[in-house]
Amino acid sequence: MHAIRLFCLVKGEGTMRAFAITINKNETISDLKKKIRLDQPRAFAKTDSKDLKLWMVNVRDDGQDEIRYNVELMPTREIEEYWSQTPEKNRIHVVVERLTRR
């Protein structure tokens, strides 16, 4: 499988704070959560990767689009199930939400 680059954004932050994650299409969303947590240690210092909720979005990187949280990414699914084609350029592909423990 080949790798793809997904631009991610922490929920509530502006698009200028987006970051890229490279992942193989045969890896899972759970693997993506782990990579995000490792890539952004300060942002998720007190958050386990399982406590991240990921949303598939397709938002322009200039902040002109409204983000709609319609597709929650399931941890057991492979990346290819959501991105069978190369993701569009100049876009945010994933919004990361921290879940609060009760």
N, CA and C of each residue as an Amber inpcrd file, in Angstrom:
protein
   306
   0.8450000  -1.1980000   0.0000000   0.0000000   0.0000000   0.0000000
   0.8740000   1.2400000   0.0000000   0.3530000   2.2680000  -0.5480000
   1.1390000   3.4980000  -0.5480000   0.6590000   4.4430000   0.5560000
   1.5200000   5.3670000   0.8760000   1.2340000   6.3220000   1.9510000
   0.5310000   7.5490000   1.3800000  -0.2860000   8.1700000   2.2160000
  -0.9290000   9.4300000   1.8710000  -0.6430000  10.4410000   2.9700000
  -0.7810000  11.7060000   2.6410000  -0.5960000  12.7790000   3.6170000
  -1.9630000  13.3900000   3.9060000  -2.3060000  13.4220000   5.1860000
  -3.5600000  14.0240000   5.6370000  -3.2340000  15.2520000   6.4660000
  -3.9080000  16.3530000   6.1710000  -3.7460000  17.5430000   6.9910000
  -4.8160000  17.5170000   8.0690000  -4.3670000  17.7070000   9.3030000
  -5.2150000  17.5920000  10.4790000  -5.2740000  18.9250000  11.2080000
  -6.3360000  19.0830000  11.9700000  -6.5550000  20.3030000  12.7290000
  -7.2310000  19.9330000  14.0370000  -6.7510000  20.4810000  15.1340000
  -7.4030000  20.2650000  16.4210000  -8.6770000  21.1070000  16.4380000
  -9.7780000  20.5040000  16.8560000 -11.0680000  21.1970000  16.8810000
 -10.9470000  22.5010000  17.6630000 -11.4440000  23.5750000  17.0560000
 -11.4220000  24.8830000  17.6930000 -10.2430000  25.7500000  17.2910000
  -9.2480000  25.1710000  16.6180000  -8.0810000  25.9430000  16.1940000
  -8.2480000  26.3960000  14.7490000  -7.5490000  27.4610000  14.3940000
  -7.5890000  27.9870000  13.0370000  -6.7700000  27.1410000  12.0750000
  -7.0650000  27.2780000  10.7980000  -6.4040000  26.4560000   9.7820000
  -4.9000000  26.7030000   9.6820000  -4.4320000  27.8360000  10.1690000
  -2.9870000  28.0980000  10.1550000  -2.2310000  27.1630000  11.1060000
  -2.9510000  26.4690000  11.9790000  -2.3260000  25.5410000  12.9270000
  -2.4510000  24.0880000  12.4680000  -2.8230000  23.8890000  11.2080000
  -2.9440000  22.5300000  10.6640000  -1.5730000  21.8550000  10.6290000
  -1.5790000  20.5490000  10.7150000  -0.3440000  19.7660000  10.6600000
  -0.5810000  18.5320000   9.7910000   0.4920000  18.0420000   9.1880000
   0.3990000  16.9030000   8.2730000   0.8170000  15.6110000   8.9630000
   0.1010000  14.5480000   8.6340000   0.4390000  13.2040000   9.0870000
   0.5120000  12.3200000   7.8460000   1.5890000  11.5720000   7.7100000
   1.7190000  10.6180000   6.6110000   1.4300000   9.2300000   7.1600000
   0.5660000   8.5010000   6.4550000   0.1440000   7.1830000   6.9250000
  -0.1290000   6.2860000   5.7250000   0.1320000   5.0030000   5.8920000
  -0.1690000   4.0330000   4.8410000  -1.6690000   3.7770000   4.7910000
  -2.1670000   3.5640000   3.5950000  -3.6080000   3.3790000   3.4200000
  -4.1270000   2.0900000   4.0480000  -3.2400000   1.1120000   4.3210000
  -3.6850000  -0.1330000   4.9450000  -3.6380000  -0.0740000   6.4740000
  -3.1940000   1.0480000   7.0320000  -3.2320000   1.2210000   8.4890000
  -4.6450000   1.6330000   8.9010000  -4.8980000   1.5660000  10.1980000
  -6.2430000   1.8530000  10.6940000  -6.3570000   3.2750000  11.2370000
  -7.5840000   3.6690000  11.4930000  -7.8370000   4.9620000  12.1230000
  -7.2240000   4.9780000  13.5190000  -7.2170000   3.8440000  14.2050000
  -6.5510000   3.7580000  15.5050000  -5.0650000   4.0800000  15.3640000
  -4.4340000   3.5850000  14.3130000  -3.0270000   3.9130000  14.0460000
  -2.8600000   5.4090000  13.7890000  -3.8030000   5.9920000  13.0640000
  -3.7590000   7.4330000  12.7930000  -3.8420000   8.2210000  14.1010000
  -4.7060000   7.8050000  15.0090000  -4.8120000   8.4740000  16.3130000
  -3.4710000   8.4470000  17.0470000  -2.8080000   7.2960000  17.0290000
  -1.5040000   7.1720000  17.6960000  -0.4720000   8.0940000  17.0600000
  -0.4670000   8.1610000  15.7320000   0.4830000   9.0350000  15.0270000
   0.2200000  10.5020000  15.3470000  -1.0400000  10.8790000  15.4130000
  -1.3900000  12.2630000  15.7430000  -0.8900000  12.6010000  17.1390000
  -1.1420000  11.7060000  18.0900000  -0.7150000  11.9580000  19.4730000
   0.8070000  12.0780000  19.5690000   1.5260000  11.2320000  18.8580000
   2.9950000  11.2880000  18.8730000   3.5260000  12.5370000  18.1720000
   2.8540000  12.9720000  17.1170000   3.2930000  14.1390000  16.3570000
   3.0270000  15.4450000  17.1040000   2.0180000  15.4430000  17.9520000
   1.6060000  16.6520000  18.6690000   1.6230000  16.4040000  20.1820000
   2.7880000  16.1170000  20.7630000   2.8400000  15.7200000  22.1740000
   2.3360000  16.7860000  23.1400000   2.5500000  18.0420000  22.8540000
   2.0670000  19.0890000  23.7630000   0.5470000  19.2010000  23.7310000
  -0.0070000  19.1330000  22.5460000  -1.4590000  19.2780000  22.4000000
  -2.2110000  18.1490000  23.0940000  -1.6020000  16.9590000  23.1210000
  -2.2960000  15.7930000  23.6660000  -1.5290000  15.1440000  24.8150000
  -0.8000000  15.9420000  25.5820000   0.0460000  15.4320000  26.6630000
  -0.7290000  14.6030000  27.6800000  -1.9430000  15.0030000  27.9750000
  -2.7260000  14.3000000  28.9940000  -3.8970000  13.5430000  28.3780000
  -3.7540000  13.1740000  27.1050000  -4.8300000  12.4940000  26.3900000
  -4.3000000  11.2080000  25.7730000  -4.9630000  10.0990000  26.0450000
  -4.6200000   8.8350000  25.3920000  -5.1310000   8.8710000  23.9590000
  -4.4810000   8.1510000  23.0820000  -4.9170000   8.1480000  21.6830000
  -6.3470000   7.6290000  21.5420000  -6.7580000   6.7100000  22.4090000
  -8.1290000   6.2000000  22.3360000  -9.1680000   7.2480000  22.7270000
  -8.7220000   8.3200000  23.3600000  -9.6300000   9.3960000  23.7590000
  -9.6640000  10.5300000  22.7400000  -9.1840000  10.2620000  21.5430000
  -9.2940000  11.2230000  20.4480000 -10.4280000  10.7770000  19.5360000
 -11.2620000  11.7090000  19.1530000 -12.3070000  11.4430000  18.1730000
 -11.8860000  12.1560000  16.8990000 -11.8940000  11.4250000  15.7880000
 -11.4750000  11.9910000  14.5120000 -12.6760000  12.1270000  13.5840000
 -12.7100000  13.2530000  12.8940000 -13.7820000  13.5510000  11.9480000
 -13.1850000  13.7440000  10.5680000 -13.7770000  13.1240000   9.5720000
 -13.3680000  13.3420000   8.1860000 -14.0450000  14.6130000   7.6960000
 -13.2340000  15.5440000   7.2050000 -13.7590000  16.7970000   6.6630000
 -13.0580000  17.0710000   5.3300000 -13.5740000  18.0190000   4.5960000
 -12.9410000  18.4560000   3.3510000 -13.1120000  19.9680000   3.3030000
 -12.2050000  20.6590000   3.9760000 -12.3240000  22.0990000   4.2030000
 -11.1300000  22.8050000   3.5780000 -11.3780000  23.8880000   2.8900000
 -10.2780000  24.6680000   2.3150000  -9.3420000  25.1430000   3.4160000
  -8.0630000  25.1870000   3.1120000  -7.0740000  25.5660000   4.1240000
  -7.0070000  27.0660000   4.3790000  -7.7750000  27.8490000   3.6450000
  -7.7770000  29.3010000   3.8640000  -8.8410000  29.7350000   4.8650000
  -9.5450000  28.7610000   5.4570000 -10.5240000  29.0680000   6.4880000
 -11.8430000  29.5980000   5.9730000 -12.0790000  29.5140000   4.6700000
 -13.2950000  30.0690000   4.0830000 -14.4980000  29.1340000   4.1770000
 -14.2750000  27.8670000   4.4260000 -15.3690000  26.9000000   4.5150000
 -15.7890000  26.6990000   5.9630000 -17.0680000  26.4420000   6.1470000
 -17.5750000  26.0700000   7.4670000 -17.3140000  24.5770000   7.6550000
 -16.8200000  24.2160000   8.8180000 -16.5340000  22.8020000   9.0850000
 -17.8200000  22.1160000   9.5150000 -18.1250000  21.0230000   8.8270000
 -19.2810000  20.1970000   9.1850000 -18.7480000  18.8460000   9.6570000
 -19.1670000  18.4440000  10.8250000 -18.6900000  17.1940000  11.4210000
 -19.6940000  16.0860000  11.1150000 -19.6500000  15.5620000   9.8980000
 -20.6320000  14.5710000   9.4760000 -20.1320000  13.1350000   9.5630000
 -18.8390000  12.9390000   9.3360000 -18.3150000  11.5740000   9.2570000
 -17.3040000  11.3460000  10.3700000 -17.7380000  10.5940000  11.3860000
 -16.8090000  10.2140000  12.4520000 -16.0090000   9.0110000  11.9670000
 -14.6960000   9.0620000  12.1440000 -13.8270000   7.9800000  11.6930000
 -13.7780000   6.8760000  12.7440000 -14.1020000   5.6730000  12.3280000
 -14.1540000   4.5260000  13.2350000 -12.7550000   3.9360000  13.4140000
 -12.3200000   3.6940000  14.6590000 -10.9500000   3.2540000  14.9370000
 -10.5520000   1.9370000  14.2770000 -11.5110000   1.0600000  14.0150000
 -11.2010000  -0.2600000  13.4660000 -11.0880000  -0.2810000  11.9430000
 -11.4550000   0.8030000  11.3070000 -11.4580000   0.8540000   9.8390000
 -10.1000000   1.2610000   9.2920000  -9.8010000   0.7880000   8.0920000
  -8.5560000   1.1700000   7.4310000  -8.6940000   2.5460000   6.7840000
  -7.5780000   3.2320000   6.6750000  -7.5320000   4.5610000   6.0610000
  -8.1470000   4.5240000   4.6640000  -7.8610000   3.4830000   3.9100000
  -8.3380000   3.3780000   2.5320000  -9.8630000   3.3970000   2.4330000
 -10.5560000   2.9640000   3.4780000 -12.0190000   2.9950000   3.4510000
 -12.5490000   4.4260000   3.3870000 -11.7840000   5.3650000   3.9060000
 -12.1990000   6.7670000   3.8920000 -11.5220000   7.5500000   2.7670000
 -10.2830000   7.2210000   2.4610000  -9.5300000   7.9150000   1.4130000
  -9.0180000   6.8900000   0.4110000  -9.8890000   6.4180000  -0.4680000
  -9.4700000   5.4660000  -1.5020000  -8.6700000   6.1770000  -2.5960000
  -8.9280000   7.4630000  -2.7780000  -8.1920000   8.2950000  -3.7340000
  -7.2420000   9.2030000  -2.9580000  -6.3060000   9.8140000  -3.6560000
  -5.3980000  10.7690000  -3.0270000  -6.2080000  11.9560000  -2.5190000
  -6.0400000  12.3500000  -1.2540000  -6.7900000  13.4950000  -0.7190000
  -6.4830000  14.7730000  -1.5030000  -7.4870000  15.6370000  -1.5910000
  -7.3240000  16.9050000  -2.3070000  -6.2380000  17.7590000  -1.6700000
  -5.5580000  18.5230000  -2.5060000  -4.5410000  19.4560000  -2.0210000
  -5.2150000  20.7020000  -1.4650000  -4.4730000  21.4190000  -0.6250000
  -4.9390000  22.6850000  -0.0390000  -6.2250000  22.5140000   0.7600000
  -6.3280000  21.4000000   1.4580000  -7.5170000  21.0840000   2.2510000
  -7.1190000  20.5620000   3.6210000  -8.0370000  20.7140000   4.5540000
  -7.9490000  20.0410000   5.8500000  -8.7640000  18.7640000   5.6900000
  -8.2030000  17.6290000   6.0990000  -8.8540000  16.3370000   5.8940000
  -9.4150000  15.7270000   7.1750000  -8.8070000  16.0720000   8.3220000
  -9.1980000  15.4580000   9.5970000  -9.2670000  16.5360000  10.6710000
 -10.3580000  16.5120000  11.4410000 -10.4410000  17.3460000  12.6430000
 -10.3220000  16.4100000  13.8360000  -9.4730000  16.7960000  14.7750000
  -9.1940000  15.9940000  15.9640000  -9.9000000  16.6310000  17.1530000
 -10.7000000  15.8310000  17.8370000 -11.4280000  16.3020000  19.0180000
 -10.9720000  15.4970000  20.2280000 -10.6940000  16.1900000  21.3170000
 -10.3320000  15.5150000  22.5720000 -11.6140000  15.1510000  23.3090000
 -11.7410000  13.8930000  23.6750000 -12.8840000  13.4790000  24.4820000
 -12.5290000  13.6680000  25.9450000 -13.4810000  14.1010000  26.7220000
 -13.2340000  14.2710000  28.1520000 -13.7030000  13.0220000  28.8790000
 -12.8780000  12.5730000  29.7890000 -13.2360000  11.3930000  30.5870000
 -14.1520000  11.7970000  31.7190000 -15.0270000  10.8850000  32.0560000
 -15.9460000  11.1410000  33.1760000 -15.5870000  10.2790000  34.3440000
